[in-house]
């Protein structure tokens, strides 16, 4: 196990150096604590012409000891109202699901985690998710339903992805029951 942890640590250190040398538009990333390479703080700039345009959204990426063989978990620490983000902030996208066949038959194995992904490719996938939510398989059912209503969608765009002050509570109906994100390393631990 120590060799795997050491390899994961070296790879994450390399990815951190690469991002420092060659920053990518749309986000910044670094360690939460310099002594722990397995937990990263990411700030995503809301993509243009989306509900999140101009916003700054913080998230924590937690990497397993056997990275890159298993995916990290990603959780927004900023409030995020999105069909593919649970009310507790956990991100639900295919590339963060364990490798192999989907036991529910929803995703192709090629859509799920593979060890070739990097911090950069993960965050770019999350930015893409912000631009193009998958409301067919939502983690937040209420956000998915409201995003389909033209008047509500326009209001969400005006508020940067947030609903009005009186209705900021998000539905937890899907949390824990979602067919893809309620298992494995996405449990929020």
C-alpha positions in Angstrom: 0.0 0.0 0.0 2.9 2.4 0.8 4.2 2.2 -2.8 0.8 3.0 -4.2 0.4 5.9 -1.8 3.9 7.1 -2.7 3.1 6.8 -6.4 -0.2 8.7 -6.0 1.6 11.4 -4.0 4.3 11.8 -6.7 1.7 12.0 -9.4 -0.3 14.6 -7.6 2.8 16.7 -6.9 3.6 16.6 -10.6 0.1 17.7 -11.6 0.3 20.5 -9.1 3.6 21.7 -10.5 2.2 21.4 -14.1 -0.8 23.6 -13.2 1.5 26.2 -11.6 3.7 26.3 -14.7 0.9 26.3 -17.1 -2.3 27.7 -15.6 -5.6 26.9 -17.3 -8.2 29.5 -18.0 -11.4 29.1 -16.0 -10.0 27.7 -12.7 -7.2 27.7 -10.2 -6.2 24.9 -8.0 -3.8 24.2 -5.1 -3.5 22.3 -1.9 -5.8 22.9 1.1 -2.8 22.2 3.4 0.8 22.0 2.1 1.3 18.9 4.1 -1.5 16.9 2.4 -1.2 16.5 -1.4 -4.4 14.4 -1.3 -6.8 17.3 -0.7 -7.0 20.2 -3.1 -8.9 23.5 -3.1 -10.3 24.4 -6.6 -11.8 27.7 -7.6 -13.9 27.6 -10.7 -14.9 30.8 -12.6 -18.4 30.5 -13.9 -18.4 29.9 -17.6 -19.6 32.7 -19.9 -23.2 32.7 -21.0 -24.3 30.2 -18.3 -26.3 30.5 -15.1 -22.9 30.8 -13.4 -21.3 33.5 -15.6 -18.8 35.5 -13.6 -19.3 33.7 -10.3 -16.4 32.1 -8.3 -17.2 28.7 -7.0 -15.0 26.8 -4.5 -14.7 23.1 -4.3 -12.6 20.5 -2.5 -11.1 17.6 -4.5 -10.2 14.6 -2.3 -8.0 12.0 -3.8 -7.8 8.3 -2.7 -4.5 6.7 -1.8 -4.6 4.6 -4.9 -5.1 7.6 -7.3 -5.1 7.5 -10.4 -6.5 4.0 -10.3 -9.6 5.3 -8.5 -11.2 8.7 -9.0 -11.2 11.6 -6.6 -14.4 13.0 -5.0 -15.3 16.6 -5.7 -17.6 18.7 -3.4 -18.5 22.3 -3.9 -18.0 24.3 -0.7 -19.7 27.3 -2.3 -23.4 27.1 -2.7 -24.2 25.4 -6.0 -27.7 25.0 -7.4 -27.2 22.5 -10.3 -28.9 19.4 -11.5 -25.7 17.4 -11.2 -24.7 18.6 -7.8 -26.2 17.2 -4.6 -27.5 19.6 -2.0 -24.4 18.8 0.1 -22.2 19.9 -2.8 -21.0 16.6 -4.1 -20.5 16.6 -7.9 -22.0 13.8 -9.9 -20.5 13.3 -13.3 -19.5 10.2 -15.2 -15.8 10.6 -15.0 -15.9 10.6 -11.2 -17.6 7.2 -11.1 -15.4 4.1 -10.5 -13.9 2.5 -13.6 -15.6 -0.4 -15.3 -19.1 -1.3 -16.4 -22.0 0.6 -14.8 -24.0 -1.9 -12.7 -27.1 0.1 -13.7 -26.4 0.1 -17.4 -26.7 3.9 -17.6 -23.1 4.8 -18.5 -20.6 3.2 -20.9 -17.4 2.1 -19.3 -15.6 4.6 -21.6 -17.5 7.5 -19.9 -16.4 6.5 -16.4 -13.1 7.1 -14.6 -9.9 6.0 -16.3 -6.4 6.6 -14.9 -5.5 9.0 -17.7 -7.6 11.7 -16.2 -5.8 14.6 -14.4 -6.8 17.4 -12.1 -7.0 19.5 -15.2 -9.3 17.2 -17.2 -11.5 16.7 -14.1 -12.0 20.4 -13.5 -12.6 21.1 -17.2 -15.3 18.4 -17.2 -16.9 20.1 -14.2 -16.8 23.4 -16.1 -18.4 21.7 -19.0 -21.1 20.3 -16.7 -21.9 23.8 -15.5 -22.4 24.8 -19.2 -24.4 21.7 -20.1 -26.1 20.0 -17.2 -27.4 16.4 -17.6 -31.0 16.8 -16.4 -31.8 13.2 -17.6 -30.0 11.8 -14.5 -30.0 14.5 -11.9 -28.5 14.4 -8.4 -30.7 17.4 -7.6 -34.2 16.7 -9.0 -35.6 20.1 -8.1 -32.8 21.9 -9.8 -33.3 19.7 -12.9 -37.0 20.4 -13.0 -36.7 24.1 -12.4 -34.0 24.4 -15.1 -36.5 23.1 -17.7 -39.0 25.9 -16.9 -38.3 28.9 -19.1 -39.3 31.6 -16.6 -37.4 29.9 -13.8 -34.4 29.3 -16.0 -34.3 33.0 -16.8 -34.5 33.9 -13.1 -31.7 31.5 -12.3 -29.5 33.1 -15.0 -30.2 36.5 -13.5 -29.2 35.3 -10.0 -26.1 33.5 -11.1 -27.5 30.0 -10.5 -29.2 30.8 -7.2 -32.9 31.0 -6.6 -34.4 33.9 -4.7 -33.7 34.5 -1.0 -37.0 33.0 0.1 -36.5 29.7 -1.7 -32.9 28.8 -1.3 -33.4 25.4 0.3 -32.6 22.6 -2.1 -34.4 19.4 -2.5 -32.7 16.3 -1.1 -35.2 13.9 -2.7 -32.5 12.5 -4.9 -29.6 12.5 -2.4 -28.6 8.9 -1.6 -31.0 7.5 -4.2 -29.2 8.6 -7.3 -28.4 5.6 -9.4 -24.8 6.6 -10.0 -23.5 8.8 -7.2 -24.9 7.3 -4.1 -22.2 4.6 -3.9 -18.5 4.2 -3.8 -16.1 7.0 -3.3 -18.8 9.7 -3.9 -20.3 9.2 -0.5 -18.9 12.4 0.7 -16.3 10.8 3.0 
